[in-house]
Amino acid sequence: MGAVGGTRRIVFVDGIDVVPAPDSDTTVVVLDTSWTPTADDRTDLLPARPLLGAVIERVDLFDRALDLVDDWAAATGIADRLTVDDVTYWFRLREPMWRWLHERLLWHGALAGLDPSRSAETVVVPHGEIALAEVAGLMWPGHVTVEDGATAGPPPWQGLMGHVPRRLKRLFGQLAPNAQHDERRRRDSVLGDRVVAISARPSPRVMVLTNPATYQRVGGDGGSPADPLFGSVIPRLREAGVIPVLFGTHLNHHRHEQWAIIEREPALLPQSLLRARWSRPEDDPAAERAAAAVAAAVAPLRRVSIDVDGVDLGPAFSDALVAAASRIVRSDVQMLPRIERLVGEIEPRAILLAQEGIRTPWLIAGRQTGVPVFAVQHGILYPRHPGYAPTRHPRLVLPRTTFVYGDAEREVLVGRGVYRPEEVEVSGSPRLDLDSAPGDATTAHAERSDIRAKLGVADGDKLLVVSTINLRFVQRSHFVHVLARVLGAPLPGVHVVFKQHPGEFDAGPYRALLEGLAHAGGYEAPPISVVKDIDLYRLLRAADAHLGVLSTVLTEAVIAGVPNLIALVDQHADMLDYVAAGVARPVRNADDLRAELRDLRPPEPRAQQAFLDRHFRPGDATGRIVAALQQAIGSTANAR
């Protein structure tokens, strides 16, 4: 996709259904990256996907963004500045700020390719496209208009109540009781009784942080959705005489659709209970003071430049960091004393969690109450993972023990000197303990036939599983471009199944993208299925091949032994050296894909085993985790 030339006006629109009337001085860029123009479409309509794709193929934006973020951090001393009660919050914010910068680098490259001379006199951006508007405003200062996408506001009484403090809202509710208010009080009472019942039990307790919203189906048709990390650990704790108390992150017992989940699990306490039961009036002022302090500490850093080909993203980066730090610190400081009160009432002997990088108040609470915190690796762990600190900082708070899947992952954490050797234990993957792989050929054939029949795969067609990406801006840029390169051609005899990430809550752009490419190219789209509520390993075993881009499922496919294809279109793609290890074959376009599908080759057994030996300790991962928790429980009991 070339530059727009001497156009005077550039208008960005969300989709093809809202394009303005033709104008010889105007170029219209369609931001819907699943859209592909046809010969019948107007020639002044440019799809954004090729603009973004040209940057993605030329520059490793993931690593470049991380380099710029770390250079800025070193220049500003942000890890020391961004501290609250002697805990640094920089490494909690490093990953979201990396994403922030990554998205803006992507738009900078695309806009530079669109109008290299920056000669456009007017640039119009839809409301809600914040990153695009920010970068456009720096590249065409004074010439950017953001269309007003505001909708009608709430009724006057709702708008008024929106500004009333929460304590007054509660008072109003008490003065005007209704059925909804009575139900809220009933639920509070049910959960209050649950807390008392849990606390009264004599056995030792372990607090397990889990998110039922992202549970995955495990096993066959009878399998229930389960936590992919702790689904095997929770029952084994019970078998060992330890009571797992489940803390439901992001669960709100006042939401009707979530109450059913909470009500049927007597060991589950939703996150909303922190506010309902363990909050105190002094929590809010303390949180506001902390948020104001970090904002004041970061605000002077606006003068530190982040130069991107003559465009200074430094001030906007600093402003974004102030906003993110204020919000996160306010929430965490408010949450910390509530967690401490929860721990004081429930009296767990240990805390087990994942995604420790965003669980700062739990790590602090564990340290301050003397309750050891254990973390389990989630997803793939690779060198330069932005969610892990690159250096050990004296104010960095870490779990007592982090369980990782294999020796390679341990080396990522310990080898850089961030984690001490005794802080990392190779346990293996508890997710693998949940898998019920068929034990004989007859059962395996029946499982494969069952899955393919449910998906409607025709006899003789190849089943290609494509694993998706959850991060929205990566999905609408990197991912759709790679899919267009690799799947944007006739694929006769292939049924494409998109296996969605557990965090996706809509159907995604996948079907529209492939069908649009087929329509524009004049060929028939392949049969397409978009699935989420299906066991991953059963799906992989039923597949003829797996195609991944930036997905943990590339590793899962090695475990399943399915022919594994990795799309090497994006400059940042092979994070675990799958190709060099001989456990995935590279594809760069549709011709490569069709050639691989004609001659499918699973990983060579020795290469597969060598990869697994490095990344997965064999045996009972769940048992190792439970044993470590039992040991900690004994140590905690002796200390008391």
N, C-alpha and C positions, 0 to 999 in steps of 0.2 A: 504494500500500500504506500503510495508516494505522498509527497507533500501537496498541500492544497493550492500552492501557487499564490497568485495575487488576490485571493479572495479578501473582501473587506469585512465579512461577518462570518463568524463560526458559531453555530448553534448546536448544543448538545441536547439530545432528547432521550428520554428513558426507553421508548419503544417506537416501533414503526407506526403505531396507531395514533401518535401525537405529533407527527412531523408537520412543520409549517408549510404554507404554500410555496411553490417553486419561486426562486429569486436568483437571478444571475449573479448577484453579488454575495450570495450566501452559500456556505457549505454546511450541511447537516450531518452530524455524527450521531449514529444510533448506538446508545450505550448498552442495549440488550445484547449481550455477547453470545446468546444462542441464535441470533438472527443472521441469516445468510442471504445476501441480495440475489435476485434472479435477473434474467435478461429483461424482464418486464418492469423492474423497479427503476425509479428515477436515478439518473446518473449523478445527481448531486448528493445522494445519500451514501455516506461512508460508514461501514460497520466498524465499531471500535475494536473488535477482536483482532484483526490484522495489525492495527496500530500497536496494541499491547503486545501481540505476539512477536513483532519485530524486535522489541526490547527484550523480551523473555529469552529469545534465541541468541541474543548478542551478549547479554550481561547476566552474571550470576547475582541477581538482586538480593537473594537471601544473605550471601556472604558480604556483599558490599554494604548492605544496610547494617549488618552486625559490626563490621569494621568501623563504620562511621559512628555508630553508637558507642562502641568501646573507646574510640579515640576521643570523643566528646567527654565521656565519663572520666578518662584519665586527665584531660585538660582542666576539668572543672572540680575534680575531687568530690564528685557527687555522692559517692558511697559514704563519705564522712559527713557531708552536709545533710543528707537525707536520712537522719536518724531520729528515732522516737524512743525515749527511755532506754538509751544505749543499745538499740537494735537498728541496724541499717535496713532501710526499705528499698534501696536502689535495686537489689537483685530480685526483689519481688516485682519491680517495675521494668526491669531490663527487657523482658520478653514482650510485653505490650508496647513498649516504646520502639522496639525493633520492628514490630509489625506496623506501627504508625509510620515509621520512616520508610520501610519497604514499600508500602502502598504509594507514598508520595514520590519515591524514586521511580516507580513504575509509571506514574502519570507524567512525571517530568520527561522521561524518555519518550513517551508516546506523543506528548504535545510538541516536543522539540522536532520530532519527525513530521508532525502534522503541519507546522508553520515554522520552519527553521529561521526565517528572518524576523519572526514575530511582528509581522506587518499588519495583522488583523486589527481593525479599528474597534470592533465590538465582539465580545465573546459572551455567550449566554449559557449558563449552567443550570440544570434543574435543582430545585430545592432538595436537600438531602444528600447531594453528592459532595460531601464535605471535603474529602481529600482532593478531588478534582478542582473544586472551587478555590481551595487554598493555593494549590500549585499554579493554577491559571492566573490568580491574582498577583502572584510574584512574577510570572512571565509576561503578563500584559497589564502592568499596574495602571489602575485607573480606567481600564477598558472592560472590566468583567462585571456582568450583571447576573445575580442569582435570582432565578424566577421564584416568585412567591408561591410556595406550595402549601401555605397554611390552610387549614380547613376550619369550618365553623367551630367556635369554642363550645365548652360545655354549658348547660343551662346555668343561669346566674347563681342559683343556690349551690351548684356543684363547684363553680369557680370560687365562690366565697369559702366553702368548706375546705377547698384545696389549700388555702392559706392559713387555716386554723391549726394550731399545734395539736399533736396527737392526743395529749392529755385532755384538751377541751373537747375533741371529737368523742373521746370515751364518755366524758360527762354528758354531752348532748345525747349520746346513745342511751345513757342511763335514765335521762329525763324523759326520753321518748322511746320506751321499749317497744319492740315489735318482734315478729317471728324470727327474723334474721338475727336480731340481737340475742334472742333467747337461744338460738342454735349455736351462736358463737360461744356463749357462756357454757352451754352443755358440753361443747367440744373441749373447752378449756378445763372443765371439771373432769371429763373422761381422761384427759392426758395428765391432769394433776394426780388422779388416782393411780394412773400407770406409773408415774414417777415414784410414788410412795411404795407401790408394790415391788418395783424393781429394786429400790433401795433396801427393802425389808428382807430380800433374799440373802441367805447366809454365804452363798458361794462367792468366790472372787469374780470380779467383773472386768471386762475389756470393752472400751468404747471403740466402735468401728464406724468410721465415716464412710457413708455410702450414698449414692445418688440413684434412687429408683427410676428417675426419668431417663437414664441412659442404660438401664438394664438390657441385656441381650438374651435372645432365646438360645438356650443351650440344650443340646440333645435332640431327640426326634419330636414327633408330633405331641407327645406327652410332656415334653420338657417345658418348664416354666421360665419366664424371663428371670435372669439372675445377674448379680454383679459379676462382671467378667474377671475381676481380680479376687474378690472375697467370697464368691459363691461357693467355693470349696472350703474356705477357711472357717466361715461362720458355723456350719454344722460340726466341723471337727473340733472347734472350741467347745461346743456343747458336749460332745462325746468325751472330751478331756476333763469335764467337770467345771468348765469356765463359762460364765454367762456372758454372751456377747450382747451388748447394748448398742443398738443401731442408731446412729445419728444421721438423719436424712437431710443431707445438704440440699439447699434450694427447695425444700418442701415447706408448704404453708398450709397449716391445718384449717385455715379459714377459706381456702379455695375448694369449691365443691368437688372438682374433678380429682383433687389430690387427697381429699379426706378418705375416700374409699380405700386408697393404698395404705394410708396411715392406720385406719381403723382395724384392718384385718391382720396387722402385724403387731402383736402385743409387746415386742421388744423394740419398737421403732419410736424415736422421739424426733419430731420435725424441727428444722432450724428455726421456724417461727416461734417455737416454745422458748427460745432464748429471750425474746422480747416479752412474751406473754407471762412468763414465770420468773425469770431471773434478771430482769432489768431493774434499775434503780434510777431515781431522778438525777443523781450526780453523773451518770454515764454520758449523757448528751453534752453538757458543758465541757467535760474533759475531752471528748472527741472533737468538739469544735475548736478548742484551744490547740490541740495537736495538729489538726488540719491547717489552721491558720499559721502555725509555726513552720510547717514544712513548706507552705506556699511562700512564706517570707524568705525562707532559706534558698528556694529555687529561683524566685523571680529575678534576682540580679544577674542570673546566668544568661539572660536574653542577649547580652552583648557577645557571647561566645558563638562564633560562626560555625555553620555546617555548610560548606561551599559545595555545590553540585553544579559544575560547569557554569559558574557565574551567578547562580541563583542561591541565595543564602536561606537555608531552611532552619538556621539556628534559632531565631526568635520564635518561630511557630513551634518548633520542637520544645523549647523551654515552656511556652504557654501550655502546650499539650501535657507536658510533664507536670506542671503545676495543677492542672485540672485533674489528671489521673491520680497524682499523689494525694491531693486533698480528698478526693472521693474515697480512695482505698484506705488511707490512714484514718479518715473519719469513721469508716465502717469497722476497721479492725480494732481501733482503740475503744470504740463503743462495744464491740463484741467481746473483747478480752475479759473484762471483769464478769461478764455474763457467763462465759465459758468457765471461768474459775469458780463461780457459784454453782454451776452445773456439776463440775468435777467434785466440788465439796459435798454436794448432796448425794450424787450417785456413787462416789468413791471408787472409780475404776482403778485397777492396778496397773493398767497400761492403755495407751491410745494407739490405734492402728489406722493408718490413712494412706491415701495416694495423692498425687499431685501436690507434694509437699511445698512446692514453690509458691503456691497461692494459699497455703494454710498457716500463715505466719502467726495469727493469734493462738492457734492450737499448739504450735511449737513453743511459743512463749509461755502459755498457760502450763504446759507440761513441765517446762523448766522451773517455773515459779512454784508449782505445787508439788514437785518431786515425783510426778508421774511420768515414766519413760514413754517417749513417742517413737513409734516404728512406722517406717514408710515402705511401700512396695512400688517398684518400678512400674510405670504405666507407659505403654507404647514403646517405640524404639528409642534407645539411648545411644547417641552418636557424638563424636567429637564436635565441639563448638555448639552444642545444643544451647539455644538462648535461654532456656528455662533453668539452667544451672550456672552458678557463679563461675567465672573463669579463674578466679583466684580466691584464696581463703582470706577473708576479712575478719578482723577481731570482733566486729559487731554482727557478724553473720550468724543467724540461729539455724541449727540443723537438727534433724532427728537424731535420737541416740543411735539407731541402726537403720540403714536403708538396705532393703533386700533387692538384689538385682538378679536378672535371669542367668547371666553367664560371666565368664572371666573377662571377655572383651568389654562388657559394660562396667565391670568393676574397675578395669584399667582406665576407662574414661573418667571416672570419679576420683580414684586414688592416684592415678598416674600424673595428674596435673597438680597434685598437692592440695586440692581443695578439701577433700575428705581424708581423714586419717584412716589407716588400714583397719582399725578396729571398728570404724563407723559403717563399714560396708560388708555385707555378707552375701555370698552367692547362694541363692536358694533354689534357682530354677523358676519356672513360670507356674503360678497356681492356676492360671487359665487352662493349661494343658491337662491338669488333673481333672478338669470337668469334661474333657472330651471322651466320648464313648465310641471310639473307632471300631468298625466291624472286625470281628476276630477271624472271619473266614471269607472265602471268595463268594459263596452263595449269599451271605448277608450283605456283603459289600455291593454286589450286583443289585440286590433288592433295594438297598438304600439309594443307589445311583438312579435306578429306574423310577423310584418314588419321587425324588426331587425333580427329575426332568419332566415327569408327567404333570406335576403340580405347576411347573413353569410353562407348560405347553410347548416344550421343545419337540419339534418334529423328528420322526425317525430319520436317522442319517445326518441330521444337522449337528454341527459342532456347537458346544456350549462354551461361550467365552465370558468369564466373570471379570468385570471391571470394578476395582475398588475405588470408592469416591473419597472426596476431601470435604471436611466440615467447614474450615475457615472461609468465610463468605467471599472476601475479596480475592483470595487465591483461587477459589472455585470459579469465579466469574472472569478470571484473567488467565492465569497459568493453566489451570486445568482444562477449561473449554478449548483453549488454543491447542493444547497437546491432543485432546480428543479429536479435534477437527483435522489435525495433521495425520493422525493414525487411523481414525475410523471414518474419515470423510471420503469414502469411495465405496463402490459396490462390494458387498461382502456376501456373495451367494453361499447358501448352506451354512450360515453362521447365525446363531441366536445370541444376542448380546444381553447380558444380565448385569445391571448396575447394582452392586452391593453397597448400600448406603452406610455412612458412618452413624454410630448410635446417637450422635448429637444433632443429626439432621431431622427437622420436623416438618419439611415439605418435600415435594417430589423432586425438587431440584431442576436444573436446566437440561437434563440429559436427553430425554425423549425429544424435546423441541429442537435441540441442537442437531441430533442425528437425522430427524425427519426433515428439518430445514435444509441441511446439506444435501440430502437425497433429492429434495424437490428442486433445489437450485442446479444440481448436477444432472438432472434428468434420469435418475436411476431409482430403483426401488429400495426403500429403507429396509434394513434387516429387522426381523422380529426383535422387539425390545421388551425387557422386563425391568422394573425398578423395585427392588425388594429391600426390606430392612428386618422384618420380624422372621428371620430364618437363621438357623444355626450356621455359623461361618464355616466350620470344618466340614459339615455335611455338604454344604454348597460347593466348597472347593473339591471335595472328593468326587462330586458328581460332574465337575467341569472337565472340559477337554484342555482348557488353558486358562491362566489368570493373567490379566494385564494391569499393571500398577504404574503409578507416577510417583507421587510423594506419599506413599501409604505404608502403614505397618503391615498391611496384608501381604506385601511382598515377602516378608519374613514368614507369615503364616502359611503362605503357599509353599515355601521350602519345607516346612514341617509336614504339610499334607502330601508333598511329593508330586504335585501337579506341574505340568510344563508352565514355567514362570517367565513372563515377558515384561520387560521394563522399558517404558517409553523414554528415550533419551532425546527429547526435543528441547526441553527446558535446560538451561545451562546448569541448573542445580537439580540433580535428579538422583544420582546413585550414592546415597549417603552412607550405606554400609558396604560398598564395593561388591554388590551382588554379582556383577558381570565378571569382575576379576576373580571372584571366588568360584565361578562356574555354576552358580545356582539361579541365574536368570540370564535370558538372552535379550540383547538390545534390539529395539525396533525404533525407527526414526520417521517412518511414514507408512502409508497404507500398503505400499508394495512390500515392505519388510514384514508387515503383519500378515499379509496373505501368504507370503512365502513360508513364514513360521507355522501358520495354521495348516499348510499343506504337508509339512514335515515336522510334526510335533515331537519334541524331545524333552522328556523330564530331566531334572538334574541328574548327572552321573552319580551313582551311589556314594562313591568315595568323596566327591566334592560336597555332596549334600551332608554327609556325616561330619566332614571336617568343619563345615560352616556351623552345624548344630553344636558340635563339641565346643566351639568358641563362644557361642551365644546362648546356649541353654544347658544348664547343668541337668543331667538326667535324674530320674527318680522322683521321690515324693516331696515336691516343693512345699505343698501345704503342711506336711508333717514337720518340715524344718522351721517354717514360720511359727507354727503352733508351739513347737518345742522351745523356741527362743522366747515366745511370750510367756510360757509357763515358767521358764527360768527367771524372767524379769519379775513375774508375779511373786515368786518365792523370795527373790532378793528384796523386793519392796516390802513384803510382809515381815522379813527379818529386820529391815531397817526401822520399821515401826514398832 
